[in-house]
């Protein structure tokens, strides 16, 4: 069967599975809609968290960034993995013990203020919409290539699928759908990686294959071959970094603390019965995430070598079918500047004739390596699973922020449970439409957009959550001031240096402190902490009952109780 037939078959089966699960697990109450009834097992929650966490950026874009950035791409691996550890160990158990459905709910109650709650809702919506834009673009990229439709149509199809199971099932439907999506995406990522590792090095384990010698009899190490190919074309050695130390540090830290402030990941820890289960599911999720994250660098190396060997200095007319297919999507372009029909892929911008979108590397990799059609189609199904799982989690955060934190807690406290459930579904529907718009008009490639979402989360939520848990005298004035200043500063920096909303985008030499927009969340976070603590110093302490709540969530259950001997 052809790649397209296999793709329709595998994508159709997975979509039918997701929809079937949504119908089976549809939510009948707000508790089921927001936190799946609070009865999910640690293993299921670990798998769902891993799927929620491994978005289109992790599956589609991360290896693509590493393939072109080389050593510099390691910031994404370090930041996202380290951030998950930070979230699991530092915040998740305490937030779970506090017992609130959403981050704005935690901030509103901890800081005894509806103003704080509304600021947190605003931040949650900004972060979630920025993040979901990357997911919807990922959906569009997969559809445009493998189902032979344009990116806009692909985004719309993705919107309909997500809308169905997110609106019908809420967190209950999303959780069990994400368990299935984890299985699909990890299988889809690992199978081609194992194939190509064995093909290139004779070692079926990709992580070991990356450090092995090529099986062409030359005795050359894989990484040495890639370094050699890169320097021949005028690029820096793959294993050399070009980013400054401060920028590497800033991006890594922004991604780490941004992770710990991501509302769609935090809410997962409310779906289990006990705090102990939250810790277990966090540990299981980390193991499940590590499978993909330790494989991604190997996939990037395999993809880059295969791409260079296939296209560089070869005749355009002899390019394989995959090249022409990706050209039709507009994500791969050849501009024959010297009219000789030979593809010049070099570092010199004036001479380079090939433009490759980062986001196609993982998806095109099996085709470049001539793997079987079913493997190529499997990667398409995996990419969709990754994008849709995270998009669904984000849409739930958006709908909960509107229905629970705004309508229920601020504007209409007496709303019935049925009314709140309908409000949540309505908010999810509107959110899907807005997310689709951002998917059709995205501000950059998937991982870059997602990195900005992490920066926004770092700049807004992280200080308020950490101070709310670990500093009982932190008051509402400090928290509100810190969040407003932090997210405003990050949004200004994004608008000026990344999105071009304030005129022409300035050169890198004008970055503040030499820090890129992806890393500026670190600076904005530090400013948030400073502003919050300074304002806190000159304003009244929080009420005694709030300080007691903070003390209580940090004490393990049963600690200090008298024990009879």
N, C-alpha and C positions, 0 to 999 in steps of 0.2 A: 504493500500500500504506500501511497505517496505521503510526504510530510503533512500536507494539508488535510488529508483524510484522517491520518493518525491524530492530528491536532483537534479536529472536530470531534473525534471519538473520545479522546482523553479529557478534553475540556468539557465536553457535554456530560460525560460520566461524573466528573468532579462537581460540576455545577448542579446536576441532579441530586448528588449526595448532599451538598450544602443546603439546597432548598428543602429536601426531605427532612433533614435534621431540624431545620427552622420550623417546619410544620409540626414535627413530633414534639418539639420543646418550646412551643409558643408560650409567651408569658401571660399569666392571668392576673398578676398583681404587680404593684409598683416594686415590691421587694424582688420579685423574679425579674422584672424588667431592668432594674438598676444593678443588682448584685446576685442574680441567678438563684435567689432564695437563700443564699448563704450556706448552701449545703454541698458544694462541689468538693470532690476528693482532692488531696494534694497532688496526686499524679496527673489527673485531668487538668487541674488548675496550672500545674507546671508546664504541661504541653500547650495549653491555651495561652499562657503568659509568653512562652517562647515564640509562638506564632504571632501573637500581638506585637512582641518586641521586634521580631525579624521581619521588617517591612520590605517594601520594594527597594528601599535604599540598601538594606543588607543583602537581599537576594540578587537584585539586578545591578545595582549601581556601585556597591562597595568594591567588588573585585574589579570593576571597570575603572574606578578611580585609581586603585593600586596599580592596575596594568599600565596606566599612563603617567601616574605620579611617582611610581616606584616607592622608594623608601619614605618619601613624604606622605604617602597614603597610609602609613602605619598609624597616624594620629587617629584615624577612624576606628581601627581595631582596638587601640589602647583606650580611647575615650569611651566608646560604647560598651566594651566589656567591663572596664573598670567602673563605669557608671552603674552598671547593673549590680555589681558587687556592693557598691556604696548604698544603693537603694535597698537591696535585700537585707544588709546588715544594720544600716544606720536608721532607716526610716520606716520600712514596711511594718515591722512588728508593732511599733508605737502607734502608727496610724490605725492599724487594725484594732488595737486595744481601745483607741479613742472611739471607734465604732461609727464613723460617718461614711455616707455613701460616696461622697465626692470631695475633691480638694477644696473647692469653694465652701463646702459645708464645714469642713474642718477649720478653715480660716475664719469663716463667719462666726462659729461658736467659740473657737479658741480666743479670738480677739473681740468677742462680745459686741459685734457691730455689723449691721446690715451694709454699711458703707464698705467695710473690709470685704464682706461677702461679694458685693457688686464689683469691686475692683478685681477680686479673684476670678469672678465670672468673666469679666472682660479679658483678663490675661489668659484664662483657659480657652476662650474662643479664638483669640489671636494665635496662640500656640497651636491649637488643634487644626485651625483652618490652614495655617502655614504648612503644617505636617501633612495634612490630608491632600494638599495640592500635589505633593510629590508622589503620593500613592496613586492618585487618579492619572497622573502622567505615566506612571509605570504601567498601569492597566492599558492605557492608550498605545504605548510602545509595543506591548505584546500583541494586542489585537491587530495593530496596523501591519505587522509583519506576518504573523502566523495565520490569521483569519482573513487576510487580504482585504481589509477595510481601512479607511483612513483613521488617523489617530482620534479625531473628534468623535467619529462613530463608535470607536472602541471605548472611549470614555463614557459615552452614553449607555452602552451595553453594560459596562461595569457598574454604573450608577443604579441601573434597574435591579441588578442581582443583589448588590449590597443593600439597597433600599428594602428589598423583599425580606431578607432574613434579619436585618437589623431592626426594622420597624415591627415585624411580626413577633420575633422571639426576644428582643431586647438582649440583656446580658445572658440570659439563660440560653437563648438560641445561638448567640455569638460564641459563648464558651464552648459548646459542644461542636459547633461548626469549626472553631479554631483548632480543636483537637484533631479533626480530620484534616484541616489545612496544614497543620504541622507535619503530619505524616506525608502528605503530598509534597510539600515544599522541600523537606529534608531528603526524601528519596530522589526528587528531581534534581537537587543540587549535587548529591553525592554520586549518583550513577554515572553521569558523564565525566565527573572528576576522576573516578576510579578507572573508567575506560581510557581516558587520555593519559593519565599517569602511567598506566601499564603500557600503552602504545609508545610513549616517549622514553620511558626509563626502564620498563620491565618490572617496576614496583607498583603493585595495585593500591598502595596506601598513599594518597596524594600528599599528605604532610611529609612523608619520607621521600616520596618521589621528587619533591622540589629540591631536596639536597642531594640527589643521586646523580650518577653519570648518565649521559645519553646512551641509549642502546644501539647506536649506529656504529659501534666499534672504535670510536675515536678516543674514548676515555675522558672526554670533556665533561665537566660538571655542567648541569643545566643552567645554573645561575651565571657561570662564566660565559656560556654561550650567549645568554641574553645580554650580559654586559658588553660583550664583543659586538653583537648586532647593533645595540643601541649607539655605541661610540662610532661605528662605521657610518651610521646615518646622521651623525652630528649631535645626537642627544647625549645628555649626561649619563654616566653609568647608572644602571637601574638600581644598584644598591647604594648610591650616593644620594644624600638629601640636599635640597636647595633652600628649604625654609630656614629662617633664623630660629635659634633656640627658643627665644621668647614667644614666637608665633606657634611653634610646635607645642610648647607648654600651655599657651593660652587656649588653643583649639582643643587639646586633649582635656584640659580641665573644664572648659565650657561644655564639651560633650558629656563628661562625667557628671557634673552637677546638674546639667540639663536633664539627663536621664532621671536623676533622683527627683526632679520636679515635674516629670511628664504625667499628666493626670490620667491618661488612658492605661498606663502601666500600674500606677498606684492603686487604681480602683479594683484591679484584679485581686488584691490581697483581702478585699472585703467579701469575696465570694466563697471563702472557706469557713468552716464552723468555728475554729479556735485559732488563737495566736500561734500555737505550736504548729498548726497546719500551714499557716502563712509562711513560717520559717522553712518548713519542709518543701513547700511548693516553690519557694524562692531558690532553694538549693537545687532541686530537680530541674527547674527552668534553666539555671546557669549551666548545668551539665548538657542539657539539650541544645542550648544556644552555642556552646563551645564546639559542638560538632561542625556547625557551619562556619563559625568564626576562625577556627584553626585551618579550615580547608580553603577559605577565600584567597589567602595569599598564593597558594599553589595554583588555584584556578586562574588567577591574574597572570602568573608567569607562563602557564601553558598557553593561555589565550594570546598573550603578546608575542611569543615566539612563533606560534602558528600564523598569526596575522602578518608579521614581517616576512616570514618565509613564503607566504602565499601571494602577497601583493607587491612587495618592494622590487622595483626594476623588472616587473613582469608586464607582458602585453595586456592592455585593457581588453582587447577582443578575445583573449583566452581565459578571462576570469570565469570561475565557476558560477553556477546558478545562484548560490547564496549571495554573491556580491551584487548581482543585478536585482535580486529580491530586496535587499536592504537599501539599495539606491532608490528604489521606488518609494520607500518610506520617508526619504529625505534625511535620514539619520546617518547616511554614508554618502559622501559626494566626491566625485573625481572631476577635477578641472584641468584639462590637458593644456597647460600654459605654453609649452613649447611645441605642441602639435605633433609629437612623435609617436603617439599611441602607447607610450611606455609610462607606467605609473611611477612617479617620483615621490616616494614617501621619505621626507628628510626633515631635519629640525629647522632649516632655513625657511622662514615664512614666505619669502619671495619666490622660492623654488618649489616648495612643497605643493603637491597637487591632490593630496588625499586628506579629507576631513572625516574623522571618525567620532561619532557621539559616544561618550563614555558608557552610556546606558545599553549599548548593543553588545558589549563584549561577552557577557555571560550567556546571553541568548544566542549569539552567533557562534560561540565557541564550538558546540558540537557539530555544527554545519561545516565550519572551517576544518575541523579534524576528520571530516567524512564519517561520522558515527551513523549508526542505523537510524532510519526515519522515526522509529518509535521513541528513541532517546531524545531526538530534537523536539518532538512534540511534547514529551514529558517535561522538558525545561519550560516550555510555554505554559503548561498547566501549573508548574511550580511557581513561576513568576506571578501568575494571576492569584494563586493561593496566598502568596506573601503580601501582595498589594491589597487584596480584598480583606484579609484578616485584620490588618492594621487599620485600614479605612473604616471597617465596621466598629472597631474599638474606639476610634476617634469620634465617629458619628454618635456613639452612645454617650461619650463625655459631653459633646455639644448639646445633645437633647436633654441630658440630665441637668446640665448647667442652666438651661432655659426653664425646663419644667419644674425641677426640684428646687434649685437655688434661687431662681428669680420669681417664678409664679407662686410656688408653694410657700417659700420662706419670706418673700418680701411683699409681693403685690396682692396675693389672694390666699392667705393662710388657711381659710376654711374650705378650700377646694376639696371635693370628694376624691377618693382614691381612683375611681373610674375616670373622673375629669383630669386628674394629674397624668394618668396613663395615656389618655388621648392627647394631652398637651405634649407629652414626651414623644409620641409618635409623630405628631405634627411638626415638632421642632426637628426631629430626625429627617423628615421629608424635605423641609426647607434647607437643612444643612447639606443634604445630598446634592441638591440643585446648585448650591453655592460652590460645593467641592468640585462638582463637574465643571463649573465655569473656570475655576482655577486649574483644573486638569487640562482644559482646552487652551488656556492662556497662562502657561506656567512661567514663573520667574526664574528659569534656569533648569539644569538637569537635576534628576531626582535627589541624589545624595546631598547636593549643595543646598537645595531647598530644605531638606530635612535637617541639615546641620544648622540652618538659621532658626528652625523651630526649637532646637535644643538650646541655642543661644538665648532665645526669648524665654524659655522655661527657666534657664539658669538665672537670668536677669530679674525675673519676677517672683517665682514660687520658692526657689531653694532657700533663700535667707528667711522668708516668712515661716516656712515649715520647720527648718532647723531651730530657729530661735523660739518658735512656738512650742517645740518639744523639750528643748534643753535649757531654756532660760525662762523661768517662771515669772520673772518681773517684766518680761517684754509686753508692752502695752499696744493698744490698737493704733494710737497716733503714729508710733514708730513704724509699725508693720505697714500701714497704709502708705505713709510717706515713702518708705523704702521701695515698695512695689511700684508705685507711680513713677518715681524717679528712675528706677532700674529699667522698667520696660520702655519708658519714653526714650531713654538714652540709647537703648539697643535698637529701637525702631528708627530713630534718627540716623544712627550709624549705618543700618541696613539701607535706608532710603538714599543716603548720600553715596556710599561706597559700593553698593551691590546692585541696587535696583535702578539707579539713575533718575529717581523721582525729583531730585533737587538740582537738575541740570546734568551736564555731562559727568560721567563717572570719573573721579580723579584717578591719577596714576598711583601705583602701589607705594611710591615714595612718600605720598601724603598721608598714608595710614597713621593713625595715632599710635604712638609707641611702637610702630612697626608691626601692629597686630591686624590680621585680616578680619573681614566681617564675620567669618565662621568662628573666629576665636574671641571676638569682642564681648561675647556673653560673660567671659571671665571678668573683664573690667567692669561691666555694668553690674555684675553680681557683687563685686567688692564695694562699688559705690552704694548699692542697695543696703549692704550690711552697715556701712559707715553712716548713711543717712538715718537708717532705722535706729541705730544705737544712740546717735546724737540727739535725735528728737525724743527718744525714750528717756534720755537723761534729764530733759527739761519739762517733762509732762508727767501727770499722775500715774502711780503704779496701777496695775490691773486689780480688779476686785479680789477679795480673799478667796471666794469660791473658785475663781478661775485658776488661781495659783495652786489650790488644792487639787483641781483636775489635772494640772500639769504634773504635779508630784505623783499623782496616782498612776498616770499612764506610763511612768518610767519605772514603777515598782512591779516586779514579776508577781503573777497571781500566787497567793499563798505565802508570800515573803513576810516575815515578821510575826506570823501567827504562833500562838503558844502551842507547844507539842507535849502531850502527856507521855511519860516514860514509865 
